[in-house]
Amino acid sequence: MTLLGPVLNMMSRNDKNDAQTNPLPPASASNAFIPQSTSLTTPQTSISIWRKVYNILTWVPPRCRWDPDKPPQFSISMNILFAFAAGFTVANLYYSHPILNILAQDFGVKYEKVAQIPTVMQAGYAAGLLFLCPLGDLLPRRPFVIGLVLFTATMWLGLCITKSLAVFTAISFIVAITTVTPQLMLPLVGDLAPPHRRATALSIVVSGLMLGILVARVLSGTMTNFVTWRSVYWMSLGLQYLIFVMLWLFMPDYPSTNPTGLNYFQLLWSILVMLTKHPVLVQACVTGFFTSSTFTCFWTTLTFLLAGPPYRYDPLTVGLFGLIGIAAMCFGPLYARLVTDRFVPHLSVLAGEALCLAGICFGTYIGRFNISGPILQAALLDFGMQTAQIANRSAIYAIEPKRRNGVNTAFMVFTFCGQLMGTAAGSHIYARGGWIASGSASVGFIGCAVLTMCVRGPWEKKWVGWRGGWSMIKKDKKSADGKTAEVAHHVREKGDEEVGRREFGEEEKVLAELAAEGGNEEPLKEGSEVEKERVSEKSGRSSGEDEIKPVKI
């Protein structure tokens, strides 16, 4: 959709040029029989219809339009809107998880065939992370995000009505690719939020994202006990169109961070280059890899534990077990406000890993005998992983201000690979050694994450070491990582206007002195040659400034 406008403009310009250079001959007896109206109006009518549709979809409300002198401000209402959109967009990936057996019955196939749907959707999501998310650094975010949401919602209609498993699987893969808008909103929040409040803003969006995952599983499993599974998918369709309308009405229009910069292939290649330049990015990626593996390892094997002896819980009880994660969502933004935003992110990452380790130990070595073990593990693991992930994002978003989507892509690819490893390793180890064996593997994964954070300190500029001290207190209170001074995107500094006024005043003095030396008694009056030259020079300079207005990062 973002490419349709320039194509239509180019076509309209070409039509005008053709009309001027090759005018149509006047109607005469020799050409009166030619059906000119039929051959010419049909393509133009088709173009005009698509043009109207494009104009409607890309129309920006006045309060959301970009004004470099007064850009839209990031607010708590916008933060909540992004959290809502992220949550109920990522939920698309998880509606099918609790109802695979019902899908198998409805499509009339074996369970093994529908069991591939979650895998296919995860593969599509990974493809979207790798190939779509980097475009957030190249394209304007509003039309890109809204276009993805509209496309996903429209394709989702096919899932609601199809009766073919092959078609259902294919559409699931396609919509999973475009269900990456949460990973576009997180870097956007990193751009817009003040650096010293970035962790809090990110925490709100991440909490919404986790809520979407939780609600998708609970609603899908619960609703299917009373209505058909298609009702769940129709509900999701309505939510997605609601998200589209809300973003269309309230999402501000921000310019691209690289309007004339890299091309698409350079964007992808630069992600690999970043991993060779920034030690903090590699440290965050490796930590995220091992931490996320423990999360999926736990939730994959928990079903086996609760369904077997000594608990023997029914599927509905097992599904409601996921509600424990609400505690992490409630305390996440509060912790980010009180701790992550006040100290260096390194401290919060270590604290999050410690909570994960404690939760895994409780669940692994108590869970076989008492239900309190898995409950503690669910609560501490969710909260610890969220804390560590938000702190890592807050740190890595400071390294490449104009490439935060690329930075986020690198981080999420490592995180996603860790989730896949945790799922595979958890199932395999549980089948051979049981609950304690799989939990002990998670202890080892967390140990690797803690070791990764300990080999490099918060002030270290190289790959290994603790140069700069052990302090966890920010040196720059207004920065996100405690040391990198930065300004939120699209915010003009007050100093720019003062410098401009000061330069203008100095120019006035120089012109007055030169004019006085030349014998002009009123050098700055309208009509004087000096004034004319100054006005013409100023108008030329102003026109250039109107065309190009750099934004300091």
N, C-alpha and C positions, 0 to 999 in steps of 0.2 A: 504493500500500500504506500510505503514511503517513496517508492520509485515511480509511482504512477503519475504524480504531479509534474515532474520535469519532463517525462515523456509526452504528456498531453500538451504542455507549453511548447515543446519543440515542434510537435505536429501542427499546432495552431500557427506558429510562426512560419513554418514551411508553407502552409496553405496560403497565408497572406502574401508571402514572397512570390509564390507561383501565380497568384491572382494578379500581382502587379507586373511581373515580367511576361506572362503569357495570358493576356486577357482573352476572355471568351469572345468569339465572333458574334456579331449581332444576328438576331434571328432573321432568317430569310426563307424564301421558298425552297432553296436547296437543302437547308438543314432543319426545316420546320418539323420534319417527321421524326427527328431524334428525340427520344424520351429523356431530355436533359434533367427534368425535375426528379425522375426516379433514380437516375444514376448518381446524382450529386447529393441529394438530401438524405439518403439512407445512411451513408457513412457518417455524415455530419451529425445526424440525429443520434446515432449510436455514441459518437464521441461526446456529444453534449450531455447525454444521460449519464455516462460514466463520470463526466466532469462534475455534474451536480452531486452525484454520490460521493465523489472524492472531496468536494468542497464541504459537504455536510459532515463527513467523518473527520476531516482535518480542521474544522472550524474550532477556534479557540475563544472561550468566553473572555470578555474584556478584562476581568479581574485576574485572569491567568496568563495574559499575554506578556511576552518578554519586553521589558523596558530596561536598558542598561543603566539608566540614571536612577531607577527605582525598581530593582528586581524583586520578585515575590519573596517574602520572608518565610523561612522554615518555622512551622508552628507545631504545637502538640496535636492539633486537629489533623494536620497533614501527616504527622507521624502515625496517628491511629489509623488513618485511611490506608497508608502503606502497609501497616500491620494486618489490617483486615483483608486487603487484596492479596498479600503474600500468603496468609493462612489458608484462605479458601481457594487459592490457585494451586498451591502445592498439595492440597487435599485430593486433587484428581488422581494422584499416584497411588492412593491408599484405599479408595473405596472398595476395590475388588478383593482386598486381602482377607476379610472375614467371611466372604460369601462365595469362595471358589467352589465349594461343594454344590451350592445352589445353582451357580452358573453351569456347572457340569450337567446337572439334571435338566436345566432349561434348554441347553443346546443339544442335549442327547449324546454327549460324548463322555469318555473316561476322564477321571479326575486328573490324570497325568497331562492331558492336553490343555486343560484350563490353567494348570499350575504354572504354565509358561508365561501367562499374562503379566504377573508382577515382574518377572525377569525381563520381558520385552519392554515394559514401561521404564524400568530402571536403565536399560540400555539406551532407550530414546532420550531419557533425561540426561544421561551422560553425554550423548551426542549434542544435545542442546547446550549443555555447559561449555563444551569445547568449541563449538562452531558458531553459536549464536551470541553467547554472553560477551565475547570480545568486541562485538559490533556496538556495544554500549559506549565505547570510547570513540566511535567514529560517527554515529548517527545521533540526531537529537532524540532525547529520551522519551518525550511525550508521544510523538507519533509511533515510535518503535514499540513502546510498551503497550499502548492502546491497540495497535495493529495486531500484536501477538495475542492479546486477550480476546479480541473479536474473532480472530482466526480459530483459536482454541475452542471458543464457545460454539462457533458454527460447525466445526468438525465434530464436537461432542454430540451434536444432534444425531449423527449417524450411529453412535453407540446406544442411543436411547431406542432406536427403531429397528436396527438390524437383527436378523434372525440367523445370520451366518457367523460361525465362530472365526473363520478365516478373516472375514471383513472386520469383525470386532477386534481381533488381534492387530490387524494392520492399522486401523484407526487409532487404537490405543498407543501404538508406537509413534504415530504422527503427533498426536496431542501431547505425548510426553516430551517430544522435542521442543515444542513451543511453550511448555509449562515451566519456563525458566524465568518468568517475570520476577519472582522473589529474589533471584540472584542478580537481577538488574536494579531492583529497588534498594538493596543493601549498599552497593557502591554509591547510588544516588544520595542516600541518607548520609553516607560518609562525606560526600561533596557539600551538602547543604547545611548539615548541623555544625554549630560552632565546635572547633577542635576539642575544647575542654569539656564539652558535653556530648561528644560523639559516642562514647560507650553507652550512655543512657539511651540515646536515640536508637542505636543499633539493638540494644536489649529489648526495646519495645517491639521492634519489627521481628526479631528472632522469637520473642514470646508469642507473637501472633502466628508465626510460622509453625511453631511447635503445637500451638492450639489447633491449627488446621489439621495437622497429622493426627492428633488425638481425637478430634471431633469426627474426622472421616472414618476412623475405625469404629468408634463407639456408635455413631449414627447408622453406619452401614449395617453393622451386626444387629443392632436393636430394631431398626425399621424393618429389616427383612424378616424378622419374626412375626410381623403383623401385616405387612404388605409385600408386593413383589419387589424384586431387586431393581426393576426398571424405575420404580418410584424414587429410589435413591439417585439414580442417574438423571432423572428429570429435575429433581431438586438441585443437583449440581449445575445443570444447565441454567436454571433460573438464577442461581448465585453468580455464575460467571457473567451473564448478561447484566446483572446488577453491578458487578465490579466494573464492567465496561462503561456503563452509564455514569457511575460515580467518578471514575478516573477522567472520563470525557468532560465532565462538568467542573471538576475541582483540581485536577492535576496541573500545576503550572508548566508553562512551556519554557524550557531552558535550552540554550544553544549547545551545540556539540563542543566537547572539550578539545577535539582535534579536527576542526572543520577543513583544514587543508593539509593535514598531516599524513599519517601512514595509510597505505592501502590495506586491503583485507589480509593478504598473505603476509605482509610485514607485521600486522597485528599479531597473527598467530606465532610467527617466528620470534617476535619480541618477548613473548611470554617465556620462552626457553632462555632467552638472553637475560631476563630479569633474575632467573634462578641462579645465574652465574655472577650476578652483580651484588645482590642483597642478601647477606647472611641472615638477617632477621626474617626474611620471607621463607628461606629454606628451613629455618628453625621452627617457624609456625606451621609450615606444611608437614614436616615430619611429626611434630607433636599432634597435629590434627589427625594424621593418618592413624597413629596408634590409639588415640583417645576414641575416635569414632568406631574403631574395630571392637572395642569393649562394649559399646552401646548396642550394636547389632548382635554381637555374640550373646549378650544377656537376654534381649527380647526374643531372639530366635529359640534359645533353649528353655526359656521360662515356661513356654506352653507345655513342653514335655514334662517339666517338673510338676506343674500344677495339675495337669491332667492325670498323672500317675499317682501311685501310692507315695506318701500317706494322705494326700489331699483329695484327689479325684474330683476336682471342680468341673462343673459343666462349662461349655464354651462361652455362655453369657457372662459368667463370673470371671472367667479368664480375660474376656474383653474389657470388663469394667475395671480390671486391675490396672489398666493404663491410666485411669483417672488420677493416680498418684502423682503423675507428672504435672498436675495443676499447681502443686506447691512450688515447683521450680519456676513456672511461668509467673507466679505472683511475686516471688522474692527476687527474681532476676533483675528487673529494672531498678528495684530498691538497692540491691547490692552494687549495681553498676554506678548508681548515683553517689553512694556513700564511699565506695572503695575504689572501683576501677577508674573513675574519673579523677580521683584525688591522688592516686599513686601511679607509679609506672606500671604498664600492663604486665610486666614480668611477674609481679607479685600476685596478681589475680590469676594468672595462668598456673603458677605453682599451687595456689590455694585451691583452684578447681581440680587439679590433678590429685591433691591430697584428699579432697572430698570423694573423688571417684575411687581412689584406692581404699578408703575406709568403707565405702558402701559395698565394693566388691568383696572385701574380706568378710563383712557381716553376712552378706547374702550367700557367699560360697560355703562358709564353714558353719553357718547356723541354719541355712535354708532347708537342709535335709531333715531337720527335726522340728523347726518352728517357723511359722509363716511370717514372723516379724523380720526374719533375715531378708527375704525377697522384698518386703515392703521398704525396709531401710535402704536396700540397694537401689530400688527403683527411684526413690526420692533423692538420695545423695548422688547417684550417677547422673540423673537428669540435670540437677542443679549444677554439679561440678562440670559437666561437659558444656553446658550453656555458658557458665562463667568463663571457662578457658577459651571457648570459641570467640566470645565477644571481645575478650581482652586481646586475643591474637589479631582479630580484625582491626581493632583500634590501633594496634601497633603497625600493621603492614599497610594500612591505608595512608600512612604518612610518608611512605618512601617514594611513591610515584603519583603525585596529585592528579596528573592528567591521564593516568592509565589505571585507575582503580578497578575498572571492570576486568582488565587483564590480570591484575594482581588477585582479584577475587576468583577469577577462573583457575589460576594456578592453585590457590588454596583449596577450592572446592573439588578440583580433580583429585588431589591427594586425599581429601576427606572422603570422597566417594569411593576411591579405591580401598581405603581403610574399612569402609562399611562392607564392601564386597568380601574382603578378606575375613572380617569378623563373622559374617554369615556362614561362609564356607568352612572356616576353621572351627567355629562353635559347633556346627552340626556334626562335623567329622569327629571331633574330640569327644562330644557328648555320646555319640554312638559307640565309641570304644571304651571310654572311661567314666562316663556319667557326669552328673552335675558338678561334683567337686573338681574333676579334671578340667572341664571347660572353664570353670571359674578361676582355677589356678593359672590357666593360660591368659585370662584377662588380667590377672595380677602381673604377669610378665609383660603384657602389652603396656600397662600403665607405668611399670618400672622403666621401660624404654622411653616413654614420653617424659618422665621426670628426669632421666639421664640427659635427654636432649636439651632440656631447659637448664640443666646445671652446668653443662660444658661451656656455656656462653652467658655472660652477665648482661644486665640491661644497658650498661654504658659502653660495652665492648663494640668497637667498630670493625674488628676483623672476625674471622670465623670461629676462633676458639679463645677463651680467656675471660678474665674478669677485670680487665683494665678499666679504670675510671671509678672503682670503688664498689662497695656492696650496698650502698644506700638505695632504698626503694622509694624515696621521696622525689617528686618531680622538681627538676631545676627550673623549668618553664611551666608555670601553673596554667597558662593558656593553651598549651600544646596537648596533643593526644597521647604522645609517647613520652612526654616529659623533657624532651630535648630538641625537637624539631619545630621551629617557629613556622607557622603556616597560617594562611587566611582562608576562610571558607570560600568555596567557589562562588563566582558571580557577585562578590561583594566588593564594591569600589572603596578604596581607602580614602579617608578624609584628607590625608596628606597630599593626594594628587591635586585636589582643587586648590589647596593653599599654595602649592608649588606653582601652579598655573597662574594664579593671581600675582604671586611675587615676580614671576618672569615677565608678566604683562606690565607690571609697574616699572620694572627696570627698563623695559623696552620704551616706555613712554618717556622716561628721563633721557635716554640716549637720543631719541628722536628730537626732543626739545632742544638739547644742546647742539645737535648738528644743524637744526633749522635756524637757531639763533646765530650760529657762526656764519651761516649763509646770508644773513641780513633779513631774514623773514621775521617780521615783528610778531605775527600771529601764526606760528608754525603749525598748530594743531587745530586750526579752524577748518571747517568744511570748505573745500575748494582749493586749499593750498596743495602744492605739488607733493609735499612730504606726506600730508594727510592722505592724499589719494593713493600714493604708493603704499602707505601703511595699511589702508583699508583694503586695497586689492590683495596685498600679501596676506592680510588676516583672513580675507574671504577664501583665498586659495587654500590656506592652511586649515581653515575650519571645514571646508568641503572634504579635505583629505581625512580630517579627524572624524567626520561623520561616517566616512566609509569604513574606516578601521579604528576600532576602539579596543585596544588591548586590555585584557583583564589580568591583573597581577595574581600570581598563585603563591 
